[in-house]
Amino acid sequence: MLKIFSKKTTKELVHLCKDIHNTGVWPKYFLQTVMLLLKKKPDAMTCDDHRTVSLLKYASKIMLRVLTKRIQFRAD
């Protein structure tokens, strides 16, 4: 999903990562999970025909990887 985001969105994510790294503070909204319901089939009618995706979960994973690499770089 991040591959299809615009360059502006990517820049905002990078800016957010830098802010978290510099301040050590995670934004409150980043600690919450937002779930999206996606259809597995075009004619989805039941719960089994859908799946959920948490957008912030993936963004958090990316942020944690970036921050971990930065910390490891400084520790070496």
Secondary structure, DSSP 8 states (H G I E B T S, - for coil): -GGGS-HHHHHHHHHHHHHHHHH----GGGGS--EEEEESSTT--SGGGEEEEEHHHHHHHHHHHHHHHHHHHHH-
